[in-house]
Amino acid sequence: MSALATCSQCGAELQPTPGQVFVTCGNCGAAVYIDRSQVVFHFAVEPTVSADQARGLLARWMAGNDTVKDLDQKAVLQSTTFEYFPLWYFKQSEAKGYRVVLEPAAATSISELRRLQLPAGDLKTYPSHLDGQAVAPTVPLEAALEWAKEQGVPHERIAEAALVHIPLYTFKYGFNGQTYTTLIEAATGKPLANLFPAKAEAPYQIAGVITAAVFLLLAFVPVIGVAMGEEALLMGLLVCFGLGALALLPLFALAAWVAAKV
């Protein structure tokens, strides 16, 4: 790392000490990150969600439609941590404006972090007092640029690059002998998880197949009546509608049972 670097905000010379990567410009006050002599802006996102609110958001997500029934009651919370996690922030110039691409700047199993929305107005100059809670970046800028290129963002179209620390609550919980991880992004309250106890699709598919089969069979009754004459057709239609009406209640009960159990 060079002993001298240039502020990406005002162009003033920076003189980081050996090994120092987080630097505040003495001229303009900008927070910057130095990666192999490349200087980029260093931002942070302020949290708006407390620890208690994050636990409530986790419980609401567990009780939602994506997870197994009663996960909020059956899961055993094992640990909760709060930290500022680093992301590489690339602003890509496009014909109608800009597109933001995010890449993790440290190891993580939650790839959903790439899907976060970070409006420019949420980015604040990184304050040094966050250092104790901030995860140090371990992914070099060059590697992140290559990842962005694989997503269709060539280097020459990147108008701005920055390191952004976002506030995250990390919840680890156990369910059926396995441990899962869910993040609550502390600025928006958005839950993020790659692997979690999801609802089983098979019971819903079976209920759907049974319902379709019942009404398909009933639809053949009038078709048979066509071959037997006008009176048989009328009788077939009456049978079809009558049995269809009678089938609605048990089929609805089947769907309600599956929804209640799965």
Short mmCIF file of the C-alpha atoms (twelve columns), coordinates in Angstrom:
data_MODEL
# 
_entry.id   MODEL 
# 
loop_
_atom_site.group_PDB 
_atom_site.id 
_atom_site.type_symbol 
_atom_site.label_atom_id 
_atom_site.label_alt_id 
_atom_site.label_comp_id 
_atom_site.label_asym_id 
_atom_site.label_seq_id 
_atom_site.Cartn_x 
_atom_site.Cartn_y 
_atom_site.Cartn_z 
_atom_site.pdbx_PDB_model_num 
ATOM 1   C CA . MET A 1   0.000   0.000   0.000   1 
ATOM 2   C CA . SER A 2   1.382   3.427   -0.912  1 
ATOM 3   C CA . ALA A 3   2.134   5.892   1.852   1 
ATOM 4   C CA . LEU A 4   0.296   8.550   -0.116  1 
ATOM 5   C CA . ALA A 5   -3.198  8.419   -1.543  1 
ATOM 6   C CA . THR A 6   -5.623  10.955  -2.938  1 
ATOM 7   C CA . CYS A 7   -9.037  11.770  -1.500  1 
ATOM 8   C CA . SER A 8   -11.763 10.763  -3.926  1 
ATOM 9   C CA . GLN A 9   -13.848 13.741  -2.793  1 
ATOM 10  C CA . CYS A 10  -11.512 16.736  -3.015  1 
ATOM 11  C CA . GLY A 11  -8.234  15.366  -4.359  1 
ATOM 12  C CA . ALA A 12  -6.227  16.231  -1.267  1 
ATOM 13  C CA . GLU A 13  -3.331  13.994  -0.303  1 
ATOM 14  C CA . LEU A 14  -3.955  11.375  2.356   1 
ATOM 15  C CA . GLN A 15  -1.185  9.953   4.483   1 
ATOM 16  C CA . PRO A 16  -2.420  6.726   6.087   1 
ATOM 17  C CA . THR A 17  -0.214  4.973   8.592   1 
ATOM 18  C CA . PRO A 18  1.061   1.493   7.642   1 
ATOM 19  C CA . GLY A 19  -1.839  -0.941  7.633   1 
ATOM 20  C CA . GLN A 20  -4.486  1.788   7.937   1 
ATOM 21  C CA . VAL A 21  -7.374  1.383   5.494   1 
ATOM 22  C CA . PHE A 22  -10.131 3.570   6.975   1 
ATOM 23  C CA . VAL A 23  -9.107  7.215   6.593   1 
ATOM 24  C CA . THR A 24  -10.838 10.575  7.096   1 
ATOM 25  C CA . CYS A 25  -9.692  13.353  4.797   1 
ATOM 26  C CA . GLY A 26  -8.269  16.242  6.803   1 
ATOM 27  C CA . ASN A 27  -9.273  18.711  4.092   1 
ATOM 28  C CA . CYS A 28  -12.948 17.917  3.367   1 
ATOM 29  C CA . GLY A 29  -13.853 15.389  6.077   1 
ATOM 30  C CA . ALA A 30  -14.797 12.630  3.636   1 
ATOM 31  C CA . ALA A 31  -14.450 9.057   4.901   1 
ATOM 32  C CA . VAL A 32  -12.590 6.874   2.446   1 
ATOM 33  C CA . TYR A 33  -11.400 3.305   2.196   1 
ATOM 34  C CA . ILE A 34  -8.004  2.459   0.752   1 
ATOM 35  C CA . ASP A 35  -7.692  -0.851  -1.080  1 
ATOM 36  C CA . ARG A 36  -4.293  -1.463  -2.680  1 
ATOM 37  C CA . SER A 37  -3.836  2.266   -3.312  1 
ATOM 38  C CA . GLN A 38  -7.333  2.582   -4.773  1 
ATOM 39  C CA . VAL A 39  -9.317  5.125   -2.788  1 
ATOM 40  C CA . VAL A 40  -13.111 4.891   -2.724  1 
ATOM 41  C CA . PHE A 41  -15.805 6.569   -0.692  1 
ATOM 42  C CA . HIS A 42  -16.651 4.962   2.626   1 
ATOM 43  C CA . PHE A 43  -20.268 5.218   3.749   1 
ATOM 44  C CA . ALA A 44  -22.504 3.777   6.442   1 
ATOM 45  C CA . VAL A 45  -26.269 3.351   6.695   1 
ATOM 46  C CA . GLU A 46  -27.912 4.420   9.925   1 
ATOM 47  C CA . PRO A 47  -30.060 1.846   11.751  1 
ATOM 48  C CA . THR A 48  -33.703 2.642   12.487  1 
ATOM 49  C CA . VAL A 49  -34.680 -0.727  14.003  1 
ATOM 50  C CA . SER A 50  -33.972 -1.582  17.645  1 
ATOM 51  C CA . ALA A 51  -33.048 -5.064  18.872  1 
ATOM 52  C CA . ASP A 52  -36.579 -5.629  20.241  1 
ATOM 53  C CA . GLN A 53  -38.130 -4.477  16.975  1 
ATOM 54  C CA . ALA A 54  -35.806 -6.777  15.033  1 
ATOM 55  C CA . ARG A 55  -36.924 -9.758  17.126  1 
ATOM 56  C CA . GLY A 56  -40.528 -8.812  16.419  1 
ATOM 57  C CA . LEU A 57  -39.831 -8.600  12.687  1 
ATOM 58  C CA . LEU A 58  -38.157 -12.014 12.830  1 
ATOM 59  C CA . ALA A 59  -41.199 -13.514 14.572  1 
ATOM 60  C CA . ARG A 60  -43.527 -11.948 12.001  1 
ATOM 61  C CA . TRP A 61  -41.450 -13.390 9.150   1 
ATOM 62  C CA . MET A 62  -41.416 -16.820 10.805  1 
ATOM 63  C CA . ALA A 63  -45.204 -16.702 11.094  1 
ATOM 64  C CA . GLY A 64  -45.608 -15.725 7.437   1 
ATOM 65  C CA . ASN A 65  -46.557 -17.705 4.370   1 
ATOM 66  C CA . ASP A 66  -43.056 -18.728 3.322   1 
ATOM 67  C CA . THR A 67  -42.043 -20.718 6.390   1 
ATOM 68  C CA . VAL A 68  -43.413 -23.907 7.950   1 
ATOM 69  C CA . LYS A 69  -46.468 -23.512 10.133  1 
ATOM 70  C CA . ASP A 70  -45.814 -22.185 13.658  1 
ATOM 71  C CA . LEU A 71  -42.095 -21.712 13.059  1 
ATOM 72  C CA . ASP A 72  -42.259 -18.621 15.270  1 
ATOM 73  C CA . GLN A 73  -43.372 -20.871 18.151  1 
ATOM 74  C CA . LYS A 74  -41.308 -23.977 17.424  1 
ATOM 75  C CA . ALA A 75  -37.948 -22.383 16.573  1 
ATOM 76  C CA . VAL A 76  -35.394 -22.005 19.383  1 
ATOM 77  C CA . LEU A 77  -33.435 -18.759 19.209  1 
ATOM 78  C CA . GLN A 78  -29.753 -19.525 19.780  1 
ATOM 79  C CA . SER A 79  -27.979 -16.193 19.362  1 
ATOM 80  C CA . THR A 80  -28.446 -12.578 18.306  1 
ATOM 81  C CA . THR A 81  -25.659 -10.293 17.139  1 
ATOM 82  C CA . PHE A 82  -25.513 -6.781  15.713  1 
ATOM 83  C CA . GLU A 83  -22.818 -5.506  13.405  1 
ATOM 84  C CA . TYR A 84  -22.129 -3.292  10.423  1 
ATOM 85  C CA . PHE A 85  -21.483 -5.522  7.422   1 
ATOM 86  C CA . PRO A 86  -19.457 -4.243  4.427   1 
ATOM 87  C CA . LEU A 87  -20.767 -4.195  0.876   1 
ATOM 88  C CA . TRP A 88  -19.124 -3.011  -2.297  1 
ATOM 89  C CA . TYR A 89  -21.390 -0.410  -3.893  1 
ATOM 90  C CA . PHE A 90  -21.113 0.151   -7.640  1 
ATOM 91  C CA . LYS A 91  -23.153 2.786   -9.426  1 
ATOM 92  C CA . GLN A 92  -23.503 1.908   -13.093 1 
ATOM 93  C CA . SER A 93  -24.334 4.617   -15.614 1 
ATOM 94  C CA . GLU A 94  -27.229 3.824   -17.948 1 
ATOM 95  C CA . ALA A 95  -29.144 5.671   -20.631 1 
ATOM 96  C CA . LYS A 96  -31.976 6.527   -18.226 1 
ATOM 97  C CA . GLY A 97  -29.932 7.100   -15.091 1 
ATOM 98  C CA . TYR A 98  -28.028 4.789   -12.782 1 
ATOM 99  C CA . ARG A 99  -28.221 1.221   -11.594 1 
ATOM 100 C CA . VAL A 100 -26.722 0.168   -8.266  1 
ATOM 101 C CA . VAL A 101 -24.969 -3.203  -7.982  1 
ATOM 102 C CA . LEU A 102 -24.000 -4.596  -4.579  1 
ATOM 103 C CA . GLU A 103 -21.400 -7.246  -3.796  1 
ATOM 104 C CA . PRO A 104 -20.457 -8.578  -0.329  1 
ATOM 105 C CA . ALA A 105 -17.120 -7.223  0.872   1 
ATOM 106 C CA . ALA A 106 -16.697 -10.024 3.439   1 
ATOM 107 C CA . ALA A 107 -17.563 -13.706 3.641   1 
ATOM 108 C CA . THR A 108 -21.268 -14.413 4.108   1 
ATOM 109 C CA . SER A 109 -23.694 -17.258 3.429   1 
ATOM 110 C CA . ILE A 110 -26.579 -14.842 2.757   1 
ATOM 111 C CA . SER A 111 -26.439 -13.976 -0.935  1 
ATOM 112 C CA . GLU A 112 -29.738 -12.079 -0.568  1 
ATOM 113 C CA . LEU A 113 -27.642 -9.086  0.539   1 
ATOM 114 C CA . ARG A 114 -27.106 -8.378  -3.148  1 
ATOM 115 C CA . ARG A 115 -30.834 -7.664  -3.493  1 
ATOM 116 C CA . LEU A 116 -30.908 -4.854  -0.966  1 
ATOM 117 C CA . GLN A 117 -31.993 -1.397  -2.067  1 
ATOM 118 C CA . LEU A 118 -29.612 1.340   -0.895  1 
ATOM 119 C CA . PRO A 119 -30.878 4.750   -2.040  1 
ATOM 120 C CA . ALA A 120 -28.147 7.362   -2.259  1 
ATOM 121 C CA . GLY A 121 -29.950 9.446   0.354   1 
ATOM 122 C CA . ASP A 122 -29.431 6.692   2.957   1 
ATOM 123 C CA . LEU A 123 -25.651 6.763   2.609   1 
ATOM 124 C CA . LYS A 124 -23.888 8.790   5.295   1 
ATOM 125 C CA . THR A 125 -20.216 9.479   5.762   1 
ATOM 126 C CA . TYR A 126 -18.792 6.610   7.785   1 
ATOM 127 C CA . PRO A 127 -18.080 7.734   11.376  1 
ATOM 128 C CA . SER A 128 -15.019 6.282   13.073  1 
ATOM 129 C CA . HIS A 129 -16.936 5.407   16.250  1 
ATOM 130 C CA . LEU A 130 -18.489 2.461   14.379  1 
ATOM 131 C CA . ASP A 131 -15.120 0.721   14.036  1 
ATOM 132 C CA . GLY A 132 -15.766 -1.565  17.008  1 
ATOM 133 C CA . GLN A 133 -18.970 -2.908  15.434  1 
ATOM 134 C CA . ALA A 134 -17.875 -2.907  11.803  1 
ATOM 135 C CA . VAL A 135 -16.784 -6.076  10.008  1 
ATOM 136 C CA . ALA A 136 -13.510 -5.484  8.181   1 
ATOM 137 C CA . PRO A 137 -13.714 -6.035  4.409   1 
ATOM 138 C CA . THR A 138 -11.864 -9.121  3.229   1 
ATOM 139 C CA . VAL A 139 -12.946 -9.179  -0.423  1 
ATOM 140 C CA . PRO A 140 -10.600 -7.011  -2.522  1 
ATOM 141 C CA . LEU A 141 -12.104 -4.359  -4.723  1 
ATOM 142 C CA . GLU A 142 -10.657 -6.049  -7.805  1 
ATOM 143 C CA . ALA A 143 -12.495 -9.291  -7.002  1 
ATOM 144 C CA . ALA A 144 -15.776 -7.451  -6.470  1 
ATOM 145 C CA . LEU A 145 -15.320 -5.644  -9.785  1 
ATOM 146 C CA . GLU A 146 -14.943 -9.001  -11.517 1 
ATOM 147 C CA . TRP A 147 -18.147 -10.262 -9.842  1 
ATOM 148 C CA . ALA A 148 -19.954 -7.139  -11.032 1 
ATOM 149 C CA . LYS A 149 -18.611 -7.723  -14.537 1 
ATOM 150 C CA . GLU A 150 -20.141 -11.208 -14.486 1 
ATOM 151 C CA . GLN A 151 -23.493 -9.523  -13.783 1 
ATOM 152 C CA . GLY A 152 -23.142 -7.397  -16.908 1 
ATOM 153 C CA . VAL A 153 -21.500 -4.362  -15.328 1 
ATOM 154 C CA . PRO A 154 -18.197 -3.684  -17.146 1 
ATOM 155 C CA . HIS A 155 -15.583 -1.563  -15.379 1 
ATOM 156 C CA . GLU A 156 -15.880 1.316   -17.832 1 
ATOM 157 C CA . ARG A 157 -19.575 1.801   -17.011 1 
ATOM 158 C CA . ILE A 158 -19.046 2.136   -13.256 1 
ATOM 159 C CA . ALA A 159 -19.530 5.804   -12.425 1 
ATOM 160 C CA . GLU A 160 -18.865 5.443   -8.700  1 
ATOM 161 C CA . ALA A 161 -17.469 2.801   -6.375  1 
ATOM 162 C CA . ALA A 162 -17.781 2.849   -2.600  1 
ATOM 163 C CA . LEU A 163 -17.549 0.699   0.488   1 
ATOM 164 C CA . VAL A 164 -20.779 0.757   2.493   1 
ATOM 165 C CA . HIS A 165 -21.283 -0.659  5.975   1 
ATOM 166 C CA . ILE A 166 -24.916 -1.623  6.583   1 
ATOM 167 C CA . PRO A 167 -26.443 -2.422  10.006  1 
ATOM 168 C CA . LEU A 168 -27.496 -6.049  10.413  1 
ATOM 169 C CA . TYR A 169 -29.025 -8.152  13.166  1 
ATOM 170 C CA . THR A 170 -28.008 -11.788 12.769  1 
ATOM 171 C CA . PHE A 171 -30.345 -14.343 14.311  1 
ATOM 172 C CA . LYS A 172 -29.381 -17.998 14.585  1 
ATOM 173 C CA . TYR A 173 -32.142 -20.426 15.529  1 
ATOM 174 C CA . GLY A 174 -32.664 -24.152 15.731  1 
ATOM 175 C CA . PHE A 175 -35.509 -26.169 14.212  1 
ATOM 176 C CA . ASN A 176 -35.768 -29.961 13.899  1 
ATOM 177 C CA . GLY A 177 -32.129 -30.458 14.814  1 
ATOM 178 C CA . GLN A 178 -30.746 -27.960 12.297  1 
ATOM 179 C CA . THR A 179 -29.427 -24.418 12.716  1 
ATOM 180 C CA . TYR A 180 -30.584 -21.625 10.428  1 
ATOM 181 C CA . THR A 181 -29.576 -17.991 9.985   1 
ATOM 182 C CA . THR A 182 -31.819 -15.027 9.218   1 
ATOM 183 C CA . LEU A 183 -30.685 -11.418 8.936   1 
ATOM 184 C CA . ILE A 184 -32.783 -8.368  9.712   1 
ATOM 185 C CA . GLU A 185 -31.469 -5.326  7.871   1 
ATOM 186 C CA . ALA A 186 -31.649 -2.652  10.560  1 
ATOM 187 C CA . ALA A 187 -32.354 0.308   8.275   1 
ATOM 188 C CA . THR A 188 -35.507 -1.063  6.610   1 
ATOM 189 C CA . GLY A 189 -36.359 -4.110  8.746   1 
ATOM 190 C CA . LYS A 190 -36.140 -6.396  5.712   1 
ATOM 191 C CA . PRO A 191 -35.572 -10.105 6.570   1 
ATOM 192 C CA . LEU A 192 -32.888 -11.873 4.554   1 
ATOM 193 C CA . ALA A 193 -32.384 -15.631 4.459   1 
ATOM 194 C CA . ASN A 194 -31.116 -18.168 1.937   1 
ATOM 195 C CA . LEU A 195 -32.029 -21.398 3.715   1 
ATOM 196 C CA . PHE A 196 -34.967 -21.693 6.081   1 
ATOM 197 C CA . PRO A 197 -37.696 -24.224 6.990   1 
ATOM 198 C CA . ALA A 198 -40.006 -23.588 4.047   1 
ATOM 199 C CA . LYS A 199 -43.551 -24.800 3.563   1 
ATOM 200 C CA . ALA A 200 -43.774 -28.161 1.816   1 
ATOM 201 C CA . GLU A 201 -45.275 -27.774 -1.660  1 
ATOM 202 C CA . ALA A 202 -46.348 -31.397 -2.118  1 
ATOM 203 C CA . PRO A 203 -49.548 -31.249 0.036   1 
ATOM 204 C CA . TYR A 204 -50.760 -28.172 -1.878  1 
ATOM 205 C CA . GLN A 205 -49.953 -29.830 -5.195  1 
ATOM 206 C CA . ILE A 206 -51.827 -33.000 -4.196  1 
ATOM 207 C CA . ALA A 207 -54.884 -30.976 -3.142  1 
ATOM 208 C CA . GLY A 208 -54.762 -29.132 -6.461  1 
ATOM 209 C CA . VAL A 209 -54.499 -32.356 -8.456  1 
ATOM 210 C CA . ILE A 210 -57.456 -33.906 -6.583  1 
ATOM 211 C CA . THR A 211 -59.582 -30.813 -7.212  1 
ATOM 212 C CA . ALA A 212 -58.684 -30.735 -10.913 1 
ATOM 213 C CA . ALA A 213 -59.354 -34.469 -11.289 1 
ATOM 214 C CA . VAL A 214 -62.796 -34.219 -9.643  1 
ATOM 215 C CA . PHE A 215 -63.989 -31.423 -11.905 1 
ATOM 216 C CA . LEU A 216 -62.437 -33.008 -14.976 1 
ATOM 217 C CA . LEU A 217 -64.414 -36.192 -14.347 1 
ATOM 218 C CA . LEU A 218 -67.601 -34.197 -13.797 1 
ATOM 219 C CA . ALA A 219 -67.018 -32.383 -17.082 1 
ATOM 220 C CA . PHE A 220 -67.158 -35.709 -18.929 1 
ATOM 221 C CA . VAL A 221 -70.738 -36.369 -17.763 1 
ATOM 222 C CA . PRO A 222 -72.345 -33.861 -20.217 1 
ATOM 223 C CA . VAL A 223 -69.958 -35.040 -22.952 1 
ATOM 224 C CA . ILE A 224 -71.279 -38.583 -22.554 1 
ATOM 225 C CA . GLY A 225 -74.810 -37.181 -22.633 1 
ATOM 226 C CA . VAL A 226 -74.190 -35.610 -26.041 1 
ATOM 227 C CA . ALA A 227 -73.719 -39.068 -27.531 1 
ATOM 228 C CA . MET A 228 -76.955 -40.318 -25.961 1 
ATOM 229 C CA . GLY A 229 -79.310 -37.584 -27.117 1 
ATOM 230 C CA . GLU A 230 -80.720 -34.232 -26.056 1 
ATOM 231 C CA . GLU A 231 -82.477 -35.488 -22.919 1 
ATOM 232 C CA . ALA A 232 -79.347 -37.288 -21.745 1 
ATOM 233 C CA . LEU A 233 -77.362 -34.098 -22.346 1 
ATOM 234 C CA . LEU A 234 -79.734 -32.105 -20.138 1 
ATOM 235 C CA . MET A 235 -79.603 -34.776 -17.475 1 
ATOM 236 C CA . GLY A 236 -75.814 -34.844 -17.737 1 
ATOM 237 C CA . LEU A 237 -75.610 -31.079 -17.213 1 
ATOM 238 C CA . LEU A 238 -77.828 -31.277 -14.147 1 
ATOM 239 C CA . VAL A 239 -75.739 -34.108 -12.712 1 
ATOM 240 C CA . CYS A 240 -72.529 -32.202 -13.450 1 
ATOM 241 C CA . PHE A 241 -73.704 -29.016 -11.717 1 
ATOM 242 C CA . GLY A 242 -75.274 -30.912 -8.828  1 
ATOM 243 C CA . LEU A 243 -72.246 -33.064 -8.068  1 
ATOM 244 C CA . GLY A 244 -69.967 -30.061 -8.605  1 
ATOM 245 C CA . ALA A 245 -71.848 -28.095 -5.968  1 
ATOM 246 C CA . LEU A 246 -71.682 -31.054 -3.561  1 
ATOM 247 C CA . ALA A 247 -67.928 -31.451 -4.204  1 
ATOM 248 C CA . LEU A 248 -67.147 -27.828 -3.368  1 
ATOM 249 C CA . LEU A 249 -67.525 -28.250 0.389   1 
ATOM 250 C CA . PRO A 250 -65.228 -31.286 0.846   1 
ATOM 251 C CA . LEU A 251 -62.669 -29.846 -1.554  1 
ATOM 252 C CA . PHE A 252 -62.678 -26.551 0.307   1 
ATOM 253 C CA . ALA A 253 -62.348 -28.447 3.575   1 
ATOM 254 C CA . LEU A 254 -59.357 -30.340 2.136   1 
ATOM 255 C CA . ALA A 255 -57.668 -27.082 1.130   1 
ATOM 256 C CA . ALA A 256 -58.327 -25.552 4.553   1 
ATOM 257 C CA . TRP A 257 -56.920 -28.646 6.295   1 
ATOM 258 C CA . VAL A 258 -53.732 -28.521 4.217   1 
ATOM 259 C CA . ALA A 259 -53.308 -24.802 4.944   1 
ATOM 260 C CA . ALA A 260 -53.794 -25.409 8.654   1 
ATOM 261 C CA . LYS A 261 -51.381 -28.348 8.902   1 
ATOM 262 C CA . VAL A 262 -48.523 -27.408 6.576   1 
# 
